[in-house]
Amino acid sequence: MSKLIRFIVGLLFLLVVLAGFIFASNNSIVVPLWIGIDLAPQSLAVWILLAFAWGGVLGLLLGYGLFRRIKAHLKINKLEAQLKKKQDTIIGRPLGKKQSLQKGRDK
């Protein structure tokens, strides 16, 4: 099943790349871009593909930090649950001989 999913994802990736090349070849009008500074004129397709690529890279970087933080929180929650379980077993443990004798004297 995982091979089928990989094949479908790979096919989708190739289709997106092909669509990008077709888009780039059909939109060859040179457009200057100003984002605080004047950038060299490039085709419209280049600007759009660069914006798409930068958005993907930034999304991956932000997503990586988010997933790392979520993974850390899950691990902390798991360790806290294990600690609570250990504490409960220690508190609920039967009393030893000395402790039972002292309890009997207190009565």
Secondary structure, 3 states (H helix, E strand, C coil): CHHHHHHHHHHHHHHHHHHHHHHHHHCCCEEEEECCCEEEEEEHHHHHHHHHHHHHHHHHHHHHHHHHHHHHHHHHHHHHHHHHHHHHHHHCCCCCHHHHHHHHHHC
